[in-house]
Amino acid sequence: MATASFTCSLFFSPLTKPSSTLLNPNHLLRSTYGARSFAIKSMAVQTSDESVMSIDNLRGFVDLNVGKWTGSFHQFDGNGNLLHKIDTRLSATSYGEDELISLNQSLYIKQPTSATSVAEEEEEEQEWVEYKIKETNMFTVDKYQQIGFFPKERAFSLRYQTAGMLDTTLRQGVLGEDDTGEESPRFLKLPSRRPSLVCENCLYSKEMDRRARAFHIMDPKGVLEMLIVFLEERGVENLTHPVLDNSQDDGERITPFLGTWKGRSVTKRSGVYGATLSEADIVAVLEMNDKGQVVQDISSTSDEKNVTTNVNWVGKMSNNLVTFQEGYQMTLLPGGMYMGCPCDVSKSVAELKSFHLEFCWLESSVSRQRLVRTYDHEGMAVSSTYFSEMKV
């Protein structure tokens, strides 16, 4: 296997302002000082038990990711149309102990055959480009990525300040050696240089060593730019997972989600300490009414106070996009997946409202997992909620 290699970072330097402030520059001063005061307060009340828990969580996160992953990268537009599929491999190793443990990852991207080589009828060895991801450690995972980690459920959420890894994957996997470095290559949609939000929600299979890593990328104005899904298996040479393509007709993708789902939810605070905020019983209903509208009704009964909260949304479906009246959209993807986000994040920010991003994955017709990442009105990740549900 021929391999080209270069090193890039997923993050700006620590002095670069958070991407969330791009939604509203007036929030920069307040969010900066707010983050600093919160950090000082957290250090003041931190106990030895919390310190041990944070180390255990970090070690669990590293162990969950270590290994050789064979997978594929899928780029979708906001309407759920597959734009590109690229073969990938990921190698993850760890070093260090306790609070010094770190995760090193290299993503290998399969390049297409060069147009020049085809023209010259040359036979060349398949090229894989190595992208070295900046290491993950106690500092980066807590301060920059604002991790939401569920060790028992095997799920996590992460925040990124750039879409550098995704940009490189598209350039190398679609253009390969023919990439001239131009900012907007023809026939290739790349992430914005300064996205307002990049969020990863990762769910692991309950049946095999497989995972789905889903990325929301919001443009500088706070509108969905594209969706990315890595579908990966650990320790295998050849993929056996279902193909994510456009073979389904419009309207078919919503069918597996229709019905009544019951299960449990766990909400945790963002950060490596990951304190559990609440647990609840969940009943979620999704159906089509006689007007052709999509109706979603979710009830949540908390364990602590035994209080039930109901949320009812009504929306319309166009092809594989469901848009609710409350300003939220759900993009239906192949492979039993959907991804949800606000239609306009900047509107939530302007109205000082929190918002959330969601990823749902059905492994079977009667079992699904969901991961919801909640942000405050300044674009800071404050919590993550994991759902495990069965159809009844």
C-alpha positions in Angstrom: 0.0 0.0 0.0 1.6 3.3 -1.1 1.1 6.0 1.5 1.5 9.7 1.4 1.6 11.5 4.8 1.1 14.9 6.2 0.2 16.3 9.6 -2.7 18.6 10.2 -4.6 19.7 13.3 -8.3 19.6 14.0 -7.9 22.7 16.2 -6.9 26.3 16.0 -4.3 27.4 18.4 -5.6 28.2 22.0 -5.5 31.9 21.2 -8.1 31.5 18.4 -11.5 32.6 19.4 -14.2 29.8 19.6 -16.1 29.2 16.4 -19.4 29.7 18.3 -18.7 33.4 18.5 -18.9 33.7 14.8 -22.6 33.6 15.1 -22.6 36.9 17.0 -19.3 38.7 17.6 -20.9 40.7 20.4 -20.8 37.5 22.5 -17.0 37.2 22.4 -16.2 39.2 25.5 -19.0 37.8 27.6 -18.3 34.2 26.7 -14.6 34.5 27.2 -14.9 35.9 30.7 -17.8 33.6 31.4 -15.6 30.5 30.5 -12.8 31.8 32.7 -14.9 32.4 35.8 -16.5 29.0 35.4 -13.1 27.3 35.1 -11.9 29.0 38.3 -15.1 28.0 40.2 -14.8 24.4 39.0 -11.2 24.2 40.2 -12.2 25.5 43.6 -14.9 22.9 44.3 -13.2 20.0 42.6 -12.8 17.0 44.9 -10.4 14.0 44.8 -13.4 11.8 43.8 -14.1 14.0 40.8 -10.4 13.9 39.8 -10.4 10.1 39.9 -13.6 10.0 37.9 -12.2 12.3 35.2 -9.2 10.0 34.8 -11.4 6.9 34.6 -13.6 8.6 32.0 -10.6 9.7 29.9 -9.1 6.2 30.1 -12.5 4.7 29.1 -12.8 7.1 26.1 -9.3 6.2 24.9 -9.9 2.5 25.3 -13.2 2.8 23.4 -11.4 4.4 20.4 -8.1 2.4 20.3 -7.7 -0.1 17.4 -7.7 -0.4 13.6 -10.9 0.8 12.0 -12.0 0.0 8.5 -14.7 2.3 7.2 -16.3 4.6 4.7 -16.9 8.4 4.7 -20.2 9.7 3.4 -21.0 13.3 2.6 -24.7 14.3 2.4 -26.3 17.6 1.6 -29.0 19.0 3.9 -31.7 17.1 2.0 -30.1 13.7 2.6 -28.7 13.2 -0.9 -25.4 11.3 -1.0 -22.7 13.5 -2.6 -19.6 11.4 -2.1 -18.4 8.1 -0.6 -14.8 7.5 0.3 -13.0 4.5 1.7 -11.1 5.2 4.9 -9.0 3.5 7.6 -8.3 4.8 11.1 -5.5 3.7 13.3 -5.8 4.7 17.0 -3.2 4.1 19.7 -2.6 5.3 23.2 0.4 6.2 25.4 1.0 7.5 28.9 -0.9 6.7 32.2 -3.5 8.3 34.4 -4.0 12.0 33.8 -1.2 11.9 31.2 -2.8 9.3 28.9 -3.3 10.5 25.3 -4.9 9.1 22.2 -3.1 9.3 18.9 -5.1 8.8 15.7 -4.2 8.6 12.0 -6.8 8.7 9.3 -5.9 7.0 6.0 -7.9 8.3 3.0 -8.1 6.3 -0.2 -7.3 8.4 -3.3 -9.1 8.1 -6.6 -7.1 7.1 -9.7 -5.4 10.2 -11.1 -6.9 11.6 -14.3 -3.3 11.9 -15.6 -2.6 8.3 -15.0 -5.8 7.2 -16.7 -5.0 9.3 -19.8 -1.5 7.8 -20.0 -3.0 4.3 -19.3 -0.6 3.8 -16.5 -1.2 1.2 -13.8 -0.3 2.5 -10.4 -0.5 1.2 -6.9 -3.5 2.4 -4.9 -2.6 5.5 -2.9 -3.7 6.1 0.7 -3.0 9.6 2.2 -2.4 9.7 6.0 -3.9 12.5 8.0 -2.5 12.8 11.5 -5.1 14.0 13.9 -3.9 16.1 16.8 -3.6 14.0 20.0 -6.5 13.9 22.4 -5.6 14.3 26.1 -7.1 15.6 29.4 -6.7 19.2 28.3 -8.0 19.0 24.7 -11.0 16.7 25.4 -12.2 18.9 28.3 -11.5 22.5 27.2 -11.7 22.4 23.4 -13.9 19.4 22.5 -16.2 19.7 25.5 -16.7 16.0 25.5 -20.0 14.3 26.4 -19.1 10.7 27.2 -21.3 7.7 28.1 -18.9 4.9 29.0 -21.6 2.3 29.9 -23.6 3.1 26.8 -20.5 3.5 24.5 -21.4 6.8 23.0 -19.8 10.3 22.9 -20.2 13.8 21.6 -17.3 16.1 20.6 -17.0 19.7 19.5 -14.5 20.9 16.8 -13.3 24.4 16.0 -12.6 23.6 12.3 -13.6 21.1 9.7 -10.0 20.5 8.6 -10.1 16.7 8.8 -13.4 16.6 6.8 -12.0 19.1 4.2 -8.9 17.0 3.7 -10.9 13.8 3.4 -13.0 15.3 0.6 -10.0 16.8 -1.2 -7.9 13.7 -1.1 -10.7 11.2 -1.5 -12.4 12.9 -4.4 -9.7 15.0 -6.1 -6.6 13.1 -5.0 -3.5 14.1 -6.9 -5.6 16.3 -9.2 -6.3 18.7 -6.3 -4.9 22.1 -7.2 -5.6 23.6 -3.8 -8.3 26.0 -5.0 -10.8 27.1 -2.3 -13.9 26.0 -4.2 -13.1 23.2 -6.6 -15.6 22.5 -9.3 -18.2 19.8 -8.6 -17.0 19.5 -5.0 -18.7 21.0 -2.0 -16.2 21.7 0.8 -16.9 22.8 4.4 -16.6 26.5 5.1 -13.2 27.7 6.3 -14.9 29.3 9.3 -17.9 27.1 10.2 -20.0 28.4 13.0 -20.4 24.9 14.5 -18.9 21.4 13.9 -20.3 18.6 16.1 -19.6 14.9 16.2 -22.1 12.4 17.7 -20.8 8.9 17.9 -22.9 5.7 18.6 -21.5 2.2 18.9 -23.4 -0.9 17.8 -24.8 -3.1 20.6 -24.4 -6.2 18.5 -20.9 -5.9 17.0 -17.7 -3.9 17.0 -19.1 -1.2 14.7 -19.8 2.5 15.1 -21.3 5.4 13.3 -19.7 8.9 13.7 -22.0 11.7 12.5 -20.9 15.3 11.9 -23.1 18.4 11.7 -21.4 21.3 9.9 -23.1 24.6 10.2 -22.0 27.5 7.9 -20.8 30.9 9.2 -24.5 32.1 9.2 -25.6 29.2 11.4 -27.4 27.2 8.6 -26.8 23.5 7.9 -24.0 23.2 5.3 -23.6 19.4 5.1 -23.8 16.2 7.0 -20.9 13.7 7.3 -21.1 10.0 8.4 -18.2 7.7 9.1 -19.4 4.1 9.3 -16.5 1.9 10.7 -15.8 -1.6 12.0 -12.8 -2.5 14.2 -10.4 -5.3 13.4 -11.8 -6.2 9.9 -10.2 -5.9 6.5 -13.3 -5.8 4.4 -16.5 -3.9 5.2 -19.7 -5.8 5.8 -22.0 -2.9 6.8 -24.9 -1.8 4.6 -24.3 0.6 1.8 -25.4 4.2 2.5 -26.6 5.4 -0.9 -29.6 7.1 -2.7 -31.3 3.8 -3.7 -34.4 4.4 -1.6 -37.3 6.3 -3.0 -38.4 9.6 -1.4 -40.6 8.9 1.5 -39.3 5.4 2.3 -36.6 6.5 4.7 -39.1 7.8 7.3 -41.0 4.5 7.5 -38.7 2.7 10.0 -39.0 5.6 12.4 -42.8 5.7 12.4 -44.5 4.3 15.5 -44.2 4.4 19.3 -40.8 4.0 20.9 -40.2 3.5 24.6 -36.9 3.6 26.5 -34.5 5.5 28.8 -32.5 8.7 28.6 -29.3 9.8 30.5 -28.2 13.4 30.5 -24.6 14.3 31.4 -22.8 17.6 31.8 -20.2 18.4 29.1 -16.6 17.9 30.1 -14.3 15.1 31.2 -15.9 15.0 34.7 -19.2 14.2 33.0 -21.5 14.4 36.0 -25.0 12.9 35.4 -27.6 15.6 35.5 -30.8 13.5 35.1 -32.3 10.1 34.0 -35.8 9.6 32.6 -38.3 7.3 31.1 -39.1 8.2 27.5 -42.0 7.6 25.2 -41.6 9.0 21.6 -44.2 8.8 18.9 -43.7 9.7 15.3 -46.6 9.4 12.8 -48.2 10.9 9.7 -51.6 12.4 10.1 -54.5 12.5 7.6 -53.2 15.8 6.3 -49.9 14.3 5.3 -48.1 16.1 8.2 -45.4 14.6 10.3 -46.4 14.6 14.0 -43.8 14.0 16.8 -44.8 13.7 20.4 -42.2 13.1 23.1 -42.9 12.6 26.8 -40.2 12.4 29.4 -40.7 11.4 33.1 -37.7 12.2 35.3 -36.6 9.8 37.9 -35.8 12.4 40.6 -39.0 14.4 40.6 -41.3 12.1 38.8 -42.4 15.0 36.6 -43.6 14.4 33.1 -42.8 16.8 30.3 -44.5 16.7 26.9 -43.3 18.1 23.6 -45.5 18.0 20.5 -44.2 19.2 17.1 -46.0 19.2 13.7 -44.0 19.4 10.5 -44.1 18.8 6.8 -42.0 16.5 4.7 -40.3 17.3 1.4 -38.4 14.4 -0.1 -36.1 13.3 2.8 -36.3 16.5 4.8 -38.8 17.0 7.6 -39.2 20.7 8.7 -41.1 21.4 11.9 -43.0 24.6 12.6 -40.8 25.2 15.7 -37.8 25.9 13.4 -36.2 22.4 13.6 -35.4 20.1 10.8 -34.8 16.4 10.5 -32.7 15.0 7.6 -33.5 11.3 6.8 -30.5 9.4 5.7 -30.1 5.8 4.4 -29.1 3.0 6.7 -31.7 3.7 9.3 -30.3 7.1 10.3 -31.5 10.7 10.7 -29.8 13.9 11.9 -31.7 16.8 13.3 -30.7 20.5 13.9 -32.2 24.0 14.0 -33.1 25.5 10.6 -31.2 28.6 11.7 -28.8 28.5 14.7 -28.2 32.2 14.5 -31.9 32.8 15.2 -31.6 30.8 18.5 -28.6 32.8 19.4 -30.3 36.1 18.7 -33.3 35.1 20.8 -31.0 33.9 23.6 -32.4 30.4 23.3 -30.6 27.1 23.7 -30.6 24.6 20.8 -29.7 21.0 20.1 -28.3 18.7 17.5 -29.4 15.1 17.2 -28.2 11.8 15.7 -30.4 8.7 15.5 -29.4 5.2 14.4 -31.6 2.2 14.0 -29.7 -1.1 14.1 -32.8 -3.1 13.7 -36.5 -2.5 13.0 -37.3 -2.5 16.7 -34.2 -1.0 18.4 -32.6 2.4 18.1 -30.1 4.7 19.8 -30.1 8.5 19.8 -27.6 11.1 21.0 -28.6 14.7 21.5 -26.1 17.5 22.1 -27.5 20.7 23.8 -25.9 24.1 23.4 -26.6 27.4 25.2 -27.4 30.6 23.4 -23.7 31.4 23.0 -23.0 28.1 21.2 -21.3 26.4 24.1 -22.0 22.7 24.6 -23.6 22.3 28.0 -24.9 18.7 28.0 -25.4 15.6 26.0 -28.3 13.1 26.3 -28.2 9.4 25.3 -31.4 7.5 24.5 -31.9 3.8 24.1 -35.4 2.9 22.8 -37.4 -0.1 21.6 -40.4 0.0 19.3 -43.7 -1.2 20.9 
